[in-house]
Amino acid sequence: MLKLLFSRNYWKVVLNGQTWRDTRRAAARLHKDKRAWKPFWRALYLLLLPFSIVVTIVGICLALAGGAGFVLIWVYIGVMFVLGKLAWGGQPVKRAPSSPGILPFTTAIYGTAEPSAEVLRELREMCLVHAVFAERASSERFVQTKELPEGMEVITRRMHIDILREHGIYDRLRDNERTLLLMPQGHWPAHVINGCSMALEPLRLFRWVLRMDTYLETIGEHLEADYKLSRSIIDDPASVFVERGFVSADGLQTAIKAASHYGYRCWSECVYRGLETADNEEQTTQARDYALALHGKEGEDFLLNNVIASRAPDADVQLATTLAYRRKWVLEWIEKRWKGVEGPMEFAQLMYAPYAGREDANE
């Protein structure tokens, strides 16, 4: 426990706001969702871990004074052991049934080798490009919805172009992307702002595979736009090109499979509500049956924010469907690029990833 307390990973988790946001969500669902107990126990374990120093010192002092200090230490160790088993061990909690039509993944054929230097450079450049477009969308939304103080000048456009030029990317963009960046501040149409805001999802995935972030949120955890992902890169563009390793093959395939399940679950809910249509009656029946099997089941259904999919608003279910299939599409391209079976892609093309709900549902 002392070794863990003084490890870098411990403090990285404790100081990560996402850890406590997850804990808050879990605490709100303890009374109706058994799955919420594990993150709750984990948070409690993390909070009690620093007391290992206090307990050790007090216990030794009491023991030297002739008291039952070692009993205190062993009681603390016992409590932490039980919390650890509750948080990371024990029987798996019952989860939602597997989505119909989603096949198990095969073993990765590319072994454990990391992508080539060329592919890594390409992914890092794409990460920077998506950060620029996401941040410009955030700036456009701010300029068009907020009243700027007198004399305040927005320099986002100039700064973003300079960043891309510095890294030799600007001249390699397509004409339509360069046109967007050259437009005067505050002149992006609403549909462009909304479209470029979707660059946040590919950006999140680039950051994860490049190990800038070691935690990839589920689709249901990030329905709100989080521009901190792009802002931190714009503040320090060189951070994208720092060598940190690459995600494991198993981790990548797990993320693809999870996105497939989330996408199918939310798409089936859309079909059930009449928000989407399937290609044929068989697919419609299959989707509706899957949605009904999870309807109202707080301990099994997929979560969107802090609400299960069957109780979530229509807009959240539709957004989650789009994000899930976009995540699957982007990660599959990264996997194929890693294997060398897919060629390079235009820098900003992943912002326009297709919504392929019906097709992916039957893979």
Summary of the structure (lengths in Angstrom):
residues: 363
radius of gyration: 23.8
end to end distance: 45.0
largest distance: 80.1
contacts: 1071
relative contact order: 0.12
helix: 64%
strand: 1%
